[in-house]
Amino acid sequence: MQPKLRWGLMGASDIAETRMLPALRRCGHRVTAVLSASTDRARDYAARNDIPLAFADMTAFSSCEEIDAVYVSSVNDLHLAQVRAAAEAGKHVLCEKPVATTLADAGAIIACCRTGGVVLAVNHHLPAAGTHRAIHELVARGAIGQPLAVGVQHATLLPERLRGWRLSGVAGAGAVFDLSCHDASVINPLLGTRAIETTAITATQGPWAARSEDVSMAVIRYEGDVLAQLHDSFTSPYTPTVFEVHGDAGSIRAVDVMTPEPLGTVMLTDQSGTQEIDVEDRRHTYDITLEAFSGAVVGDGRPVVTGEDAYHALAISLSILESAATRQRVAVRSWDTQ
């Protein structure tokens, strides 16, 4: 049986309230504290969500003896300071994606958790999905032969309640940090090779005064000249999400699989025709993430997405933004070449 942990929420965020808090409670964990920069917001959030303790001071929060692990879901450029405080206090860390806004910060987050001897996981939910694990298994056993190309259509309409900092000009805002890093979190382990370079274009399309890109199209070249094409958008209300992998002996097409919910279908086409692949695990991705995290805390397995995994997903996002800004091909940084 996995341990049931006492959790503190670093950030009185929408995602913590609407997604992570219900998942923690479904999995039998206790949420004992919340941290916000505003005392009033922390208290209101705690009262609304039946959380015993509310903090506005990070040091007091991190040293609280009623916390075993923290979920960091503050704005992206605060992740390093908050993770460092938690790690130094001996708290295990589940950090929201992207792990940071720079590779230097991402590396520092990995280092401080290693120094503190605590587990670090990052909440890229897609690799936990039963659909994506089924796709990974198909590719790994050679069902489509040699992979040649990956295509992702991760285009949705940004909900009105989220049209705040995601559309602002602050560090970490925009569709690339919000969506493209998710794409990379599944493509990188699926192909199992290094991303080499990126070519990308970003734009603003939505009916709002966005100061960050709300749509991106990118092509990433991986080792072996495998190409991945990404369409990520906040502006498409009726577009299904699609994940495709094409090889020299078959193709996989998965629809509605780019969400945290256990939805979607996976279809395999090869010389024998087209068939739907049975997806056995339909648990919520957050529940699977929490189960793996709890196991890692007691030395049983690894997190679904480690700090190093998240570093490589971030490197893809940063290369997309740099390519769009410079109108040049951009090399993708790797953890082993930092």
N, C-alpha and C positions, 0 to 999 in steps of 0.2 A: 504493500500500500504506500502511495506517495505521501510525503509529509504535508500536513495542513499548516500553512504559514500565516503569520500576522503581517499584513501589508500596510504600508503607508503610501499615499498618493502624492507625488511631487508634481503639483499642478492641478488646480481645480478646473479641469478641462471638460469640454463636451465629450470627447472620446472616452475619457475615464468614466464619466457619468452614464453614458448611453451604451457603451460596449464592454469596457474592462470591468467595471464594478459588477454588472450582472454576471459576467463570466467567472469572476473570482468567487462569487457567492454560489453559483451553480456547482463549482468544483470543491466547495466546502471550506474555502479559505475565509479568514476574517479580515475585514478592513478596519484598522484601528485608528488611523490618523490621516489628515490631509494638510498639505502645505500650499499656501497662496501668498503672493506678495502683499495682499490686502487682508488685514485682520477681519474686516467685515465680510469680505467674500469668503474667506476660509470658514468663518462661523456659519454663514448662511448655507454654504455648500454642505458642511458637515451635518447641519440640522436637517436639510432637505434629503440627505442620503443616509441618515442614521449612522453617522460615523462618530465615535466617541470623542476624538481629540482633534482640535483645529490649531494650526500653527501659522504664524507669519514670519517666524525666524528660522532660517535654514539650519543653523547650528543646533538649536533646541530640538527641532524635528529629527535631525539625523542622529542625535544622541538618545532619542526616546527608546526606553527599554521595551516598549510594547510593539516594536517593529522588527521583523526578521528580514523583510525584503521590501524594496520600493519599486513602484511603477512610475517612471518619469515621462510625463506627457505635457510638459511646459513647452513654450515656443522653442524652436529648434536651436537657436543660438545660446540658450541657457543650459543645454544638456550637459556640457562639460563640467561647469561649476557644480551642478546638482549631483551628477554621478560621482564626481570626486569627493564631495562631502559625504555621500552615502557610503562609498567604498572605504574611505578613511575611518568611518564609524563601524565598519564590519557588516554593513547591510548588503545583501545580494541585490542585483539590479536587473530589472526588465525595463529597457529604454524604448520609447516610441521611435519609430523611423521618421526621417533618416536619423542615423545615430548622431550626426553632427552636420554642420554646414561647411566644414573644411576637412581635408584629409589629416591635417595636423591635429585638429581637435579630436577626430576619430581615433587617431593613433594614441593620443593622450588618454582618452577614455579607456581604451584597451589596456594601456600600461597601468593606469591607477587601479583598475580592478584586479589585474594580476598581482600588483604590489599588495593590495589589501586582502588578497586571498579569497575574493568573492566571485560568485558566478555572475557573468554578464551575458544577457541575451537581448536581442533587439526584436521588436514586435512587427517584423515583416510577416504578415499572416499567410500569404499565399503559399509558401513552401510547406505549410502545415496541412493544407487542404487535401482531402482524399483524392480529388480530381487531379491535382498537380502531381501527387505522389504516384497515381496510376499512370500518368503521362511519362513521368521519369522512369518508371519500371519498364514501360513499353520500349522506350529509347534504349535503356540499359541492356535489355535482352535482345536487341537487334531487330525489333519488329518492323522498323522502317529502314533498315540498313544504315548506311552512313548518313548522318544528318548533314543537310546542305543549307537549310534556311529555317529561320523562325520568324513568325509574324505575330504581332500583338496589336490588337485594337482595344485600347483601354480608354474609351471615350464615353463620358457620362455628362450629366448636368450637375454642376455643383449645387448642393442644397442651399436654400436661401439662408439658413441659420449659420452656414459656414462661410459666407461671403464677407468675411472680415479680414483677418491678417493674411489668409491664403491669397488674397488679391492685392495685398499691400506691397510696398517695396522693401519690406524688412528681409533680413537674411533668412533664407529657408522658405520663403513664400513661392507661390507659383506651381504650375502643373508638373514641372519636371521633378522637383523635390517631393511633391505629393504622390505622383503616379509612376513616373519613369523608374524610380528606385525600386518600386514594387515589381515592375517588369523584370528588372535586372536580378532581383532576389531569386527568381525562379529560373531565368535563362542561364545564369552563371553556373549553378550546380547541374542543370540539365545537360549542358554541353561539356562541362568538366574541363574546359580549357580557358586560357586567358583571353580577355578582350584586348584587342590590339589598338584599334582606332575608331573614331566616331565622326560622322558627318551629320549635321542637324540644322533644322530651321525651326524657330519659334515665332509666335505671333500672339496678338490679342484679338479675339473675335467676339467676346461676350457683350451683352447689353449692360455693361457696368464700367466704371472708371478704374480699370485694373492698372496697377503699376508694376505688375509682374506678368510674365507670359501665362496665358490660359490655354494654349494649345502648343503641341510640339510634335514634329515628325523627325525621326532619327534613324540612321542606319549604322550599326556597329559591326565591325569585322572582327571575328574571333580567329584564333589559331586554326590553321587548316582551311582558311578562307570560307568559313561558315559565316553567313550574313544574317543579322537580326534586324528586322524593321519594326519600329515602335511608333504608334500613333496614340498620343496621350492628350486628353482634352477635358476641360471643365464645361464645354459649351454644347454638347450633343445630347439632347433630351431623349432621343428615340433610337440610339445606336446600341445594338447588343455588344457586349464585350466578347472578344474572340481571341483564342490562343491557338496558334497553328505551328506544327513542326513538320517539315518536309525533308524526306530522305531519298536515297536512290532506289529504295525498295518499297516505299510506302509513305503515307501521310497521315498525320493526326490533326483533327480539327475539334476543338473544344469550345463550346458556346456557354456564356454566362458563368464563367469560372473565375473571373477577376474580382470577386467579392469575398468578404469574410464569411458569409453564410455558406452552408454546405449545399450549394446549388450547382446546376450545370450538367451538361452531357459531354462525353468524350467519344468520338467516332474515329475508328481506324479504317483506312482504305489501303488495300494492297492488291496483289494479283488475284486474290480469291474474292474480292469484292469489298463492300463496306459493311462494317458491323459496329454496334454500340458496345463499348467496353463497360463491364459492370464495375461500379465504384462502391466498394464495400463499406468504407469508412465515411459516414456522413455526419460525423460530429462537427460542431462549430470549431472553426480554426483557432479561436482564442482558447477554447477548452484544451485543444491538443497542445497548443503553445505552453499553457500553464502546466499541463501534465509533464511535458518534457523538462520545463524549467525546474519544477519541484524535484524531479528525479535527479537532475544535475546537481542540485543543492546537496543531496546525500551521496553523490558520486555514482549515481546510476544513469549512465548515458550522457548525452550532450544536449544543449538547447537546440531547438529547431533551427534558429539563426544565431550564430555566434557573432562576437564583435568583428572578427576578421571577415566573416561573410558579409556583414553590413558595410564594412569598409569598402569592399569591392562593389557593392551595389551603389554606394555613394560615389565612388570613382566614375561609374557610368553616368550618373546624373550630372556631375561636375563637367565631364567631357562634353555632354550634350550642350550645356549652357555656354561653355567656352567656344565650341564650334559655331553655335548660333551667333555669338557675339563677334567672332573674328571672321566668320565665313570661310573657315579653313578646316581641313581635317585635323583632328586633335588626338594625340596619343592618350591611351587610358593608363593611368597609374595602377600598379599592383602592389599588394602588401609586401611581397617578397623582393620588390625593387625599391622600396622607400629609402 
